[in-house]
């Protein structure tokens, strides 16, 4: 199961108005670490479908949102709940480290 994409056009509906926590992976095609973390996020999403929604946002295609959420380095992951950023994770990490960062949502 791969993470679904969100865009400037769908972000409000997909993320800000979502039921439950949503992790948004801010990434770009040219970013090596982004490609490393992507399958890990897909695994976490597949293992926790009822606890956490995982979406991807291409920062090159949606620069307005990258600017709004002050994305200065990627990969950057932000967990939104009720329209607000609750957790920010910067950089590629192994699965166990990401699961620790996301433990609040994966219980």
Phi and psi in degrees as GROMACS dihedral restraints (atoms count N, CA, C in turn):
[ dihedral_restraints ]
;  ai    aj    ak    al  type     phi  dphi    fc
    3     4     5     6     1  -102.6    20    10
    4     5     6     7     1   150.6    20    10
    6     7     8     9     1   -64.0    20    10
    7     8     9    10     1   140.8    20    10
    9    10    11    12     1   -77.8    20    10
   10    11    12    13     1   151.1    20    10
   12    13    14    15     1   -88.0    20    10
   13    14    15    16     1   148.0    20    10
   15    16    17    18     1  -125.0    20    10
   16    17    18    19     1   158.0    20    10
   18    19    20    21     1  -137.1    20    10
   19    20    21    22     1   176.1    20    10
   21    22    23    24     1   -54.9    20    10
   22    23    24    25     1   -36.4    20    10
   24    25    26    27     1   -70.7    20    10
   25    26    27    28     1   -31.7    20    10
   27    28    29    30     1  -109.9    20    10
   28    29    30    31     1    -4.4    20    10
   30    31    32    33     1   -57.3    20    10
   31    32    33    34     1   -44.6    20    10
   33    34    35    36     1   -59.9    20    10
   34    35    36    37     1   -47.2    20    10
   36    37    38    39     1   -69.7    20    10
   37    38    39    40     1   -47.1    20    10
   39    40    41    42     1   -68.6    20    10
   40    41    42    43     1   -37.1    20    10
   42    43    44    45     1  -113.9    20    10
   43    44    45    46     1   -58.2    20    10
   45    46    47    48     1   -68.8    20    10
   46    47    48    49     1   -31.9    20    10
   48    49    50    51     1  -104.5    20    10
   49    50    51    52     1    13.7    20    10
   51    52    53    54     1   -72.1    20    10
   52    53    54    55     1   152.2    20    10
   54    55    56    57     1   -82.4    20    10
   55    56    57    58     1   124.9    20    10
   57    58    59    60     1    80.3    20    10
   58    59    60    61     1   174.8    20    10
   60    61    62    63     1   -71.1    20    10
   61    62    63    64     1   143.1    20    10
   63    64    65    66     1  -128.6    20    10
   64    65    66    67     1   123.1    20    10
   66    67    68    69     1   -93.2    20    10
   67    68    69    70     1   125.3    20    10
   69    70    71    72     1  -108.3    20    10
   70    71    72    73     1   122.8    20    10
   72    73    74    75     1   -95.2    20    10
   73    74    75    76     1   108.9    20    10
   75    76    77    78     1   -85.0    20    10
   76    77    78    79     1   118.8    20    10
   78    79    80    81     1  -145.7    20    10
   79    80    81    82     1   176.3    20    10
   81    82    83    84     1  -149.1    20    10
   82    83    84    85     1   154.0    20    10
   84    85    86    87     1   -55.3    20    10
   85    86    87    88     1   -41.3    20    10
   87    88    89    90     1   -80.3    20    10
   88    89    90    91     1    -2.7    20    10
   90    91    92    93     1   -91.2    20    10
   91    92    93    94     1   108.0    20    10
   93    94    95    96     1   -58.1    20    10
   94    95    96    97     1   -52.0    20    10
   96    97    98    99     1   -59.4    20    10
   97    98    99   100     1   -30.5    20    10
   99   100   101   102     1   -63.2    20    10
  100   101   102   103     1   -41.5    20    10
  102   103   104   105     1   -67.8    20    10
  103   104   105   106     1   -28.7    20    10
  105   106   107   108     1   -72.5    20    10
  106   107   108   109     1   -39.5    20    10
  108   109   110   111     1   -81.7    20    10
  109   110   111   112     1   -22.6    20    10
  111   112   113   114     1   -56.4    20    10
  112   113   114   115     1   -50.8    20    10
  114   115   116   117     1   -65.2    20    10
  115   116   117   118     1   -28.0    20    10
  117   118   119   120     1   -66.9    20    10
  118   119   120   121     1   -44.6    20    10
  120   121   122   123     1   -64.8    20    10
  121   122   123   124     1   -37.1    20    10
  123   124   125   126     1   -61.2    20    10
  124   125   126   127     1   -41.7    20    10
  126   127   128   129     1   -63.0    20    10
  127   128   129   130     1   -46.8    20    10
  129   130   131   132     1   -60.8    20    10
  130   131   132   133     1   -41.6    20    10
  132   133   134   135     1   -63.4    20    10
  133   134   135   136     1   -43.0    20    10
  135   136   137   138     1   -66.7    20    10
  136   137   138   139     1   -34.1    20    10
  138   139   140   141     1   -83.0    20    10
  139   140   141   142     1   -16.8    20    10
  141   142   143   144     1  -133.0    20    10
  142   143   144   145     1    48.3    20    10
  144   145   146   147     1   -63.1    20    10
  145   146   147   148     1   -26.8    20    10
  147   148   149   150     1   -91.6    20    10
  148   149   150   151     1    -4.5    20    10
  150   151   152   153     1  -109.9    20    10
  151   152   153   154     1   -34.4    20    10
  153   154   155   156     1  -146.6    20    10
  154   155   156   157     1   130.5    20    10
  156   157   158   159     1   -94.3    20    10
  157   158   159   160     1   133.0    20    10
  159   160   161   162     1  -114.5    20    10
  160   161   162   163     1   124.0    20    10
  162   163   164   165     1  -125.6    20    10
  163   164   165   166     1   154.7    20    10
  165   166   167   168     1  -114.1    20    10
  166   167   168   169     1   141.3    20    10
  168   169   170   171     1  -129.5    20    10
  169   170   171   172     1   117.3    20    10
  171   172   173   174     1   -77.9    20    10
  172   173   174   175     1   115.9    20    10
  174   175   176   177     1   -70.4    20    10
  175   176   177   178     1   -26.1    20    10
  177   178   179   180     1   -71.2    20    10
  178   179   180   181     1   -34.0    20    10
  180   181   182   183     1   -87.3    20    10
  181   182   183   184     1   -16.6    20    10
  183   184   185   186     1  -133.4    20    10
  184   185   186   187     1    59.5    20    10
  186   187   188   189     1   -62.9    20    10
  187   188   189   190     1   -25.7    20    10
  189   190   191   192     1   -62.4    20    10
  190   191   192   193     1   -43.3    20    10
  192   193   194   195     1   -73.0    20    10
  193   194   195   196     1   -36.1    20    10
  195   196   197   198     1   -60.3    20    10
  196   197   198   199     1   -40.7    20    10
  198   199   200   201     1   -69.8    20    10
  199   200   201   202     1   -45.1    20    10
  201   202   203   204     1   -58.2    20    10
  202   203   204   205     1   -40.1    20    10
  204   205   206   207     1   -98.5    20    10
  205   206   207   208     1    17.2    20    10
  207   208   209   210     1    52.4    20    10
  208   209   210   211     1    48.1    20    10
  210   211   212   213     1   -81.9    20    10
  211   212   213   214     1   108.2    20    10
  213   214   215   216     1  -109.3    20    10
  214   215   216   217     1   -17.9    20    10
  216   217   218   219     1  -143.8    20    10
  217   218   219   220     1   144.1    20    10
  219   220   221   222     1  -126.2    20    10
  220   221   222   223     1   154.8    20    10
  222   223   224   225     1   -71.2    20    10
  223   224   225   226     1   143.7    20    10
  225   226   227   228     1  -129.6    20    10
  226   227   228   229     1   132.6    20    10
  228   229   230   231     1  -120.2    20    10
  229   230   231   232     1   134.7    20    10
  231   232   233   234     1  -128.2    20    10
  232   233   234   235     1   134.9    20    10
  234   235   236   237     1   -99.8    20    10
  235   236   237   238     1   122.9    20    10
  237   238   239   240     1  -103.7    20    10
  238   239   240   241     1   139.3    20    10
  240   241   242   243     1  -139.3    20    10
  241   242   243   244     1   128.2    20    10
  243   244   245   246     1    51.9    20    10
  244   245   246   247     1    39.6    20    10
  246   247   248   249     1    81.7    20    10
  247   248   249   250     1     0.5    20    10
  249   250   251   252     1  -118.0    20    10
  250   251   252   253     1   147.5    20    10
  252   253   254   255     1   -73.6    20    10
  253   254   255   256     1   121.4    20    10
  255   256   257   258     1  -104.4    20    10
  256   257   258   259     1   -31.4    20    10
  258   259   260   261     1  -142.9    20    10
  259   260   261   262     1   139.7    20    10
  261   262   263   264     1  -125.5    20    10
  262   263   264   265     1   135.3    20    10
  264   265   266   267     1  -128.3    20    10
  265   266   267   268     1   126.9    20    10
  267   268   269   270     1  -114.1    20    10
  268   269   270   271     1   133.6    20    10
  270   271   272   273     1    93.1    20    10
  271   272   273   274     1   157.7    20    10
  273   274   275   276     1   -75.7    20    10
  274   275   276   277     1   138.8    20    10
  276   277   278   279     1  -138.5    20    10
  277   278   279   280     1   156.5    20    10
  279   280   281   282     1   -67.8    20    10
  280   281   282   283     1   162.8    20    10
  282   283   284   285     1   -54.9    20    10
  283   284   285   286     1   -46.6    20    10
  285   286   287   288     1   -61.9    20    10
  286   287   288   289     1   -35.8    20    10
  288   289   290   291     1   -70.1    20    10
  289   290   291   292     1   -40.6    20    10
  291   292   293   294     1   -64.5    20    10
  292   293   294   295     1   -41.0    20    10
  294   295   296   297     1   -64.1    20    10
  295   296   297   298     1   -34.5    20    10
  297   298   299   300     1   -65.2    20    10
  298   299   300   301     1   -45.1    20    10
  300   301   302   303     1   -61.7    20    10
  301   302   303   304     1   -30.8    20    10
  303   304   305   306     1  -101.2    20    10
  304   305   306   307     1     8.1    20    10
  306   307   308   309     1   -51.9    20    10
  307   308   309   310     1   -38.4    20    10
  309   310   311   312     1   -55.6    20    10
  310   311   312   313     1   -35.8    20    10
  312   313   314   315     1   -93.2    20    10
  313   314   315   316     1   -17.6    20    10
  315   316   317   318     1   -97.4    20    10
  316   317   318   319     1     0.8    20    10
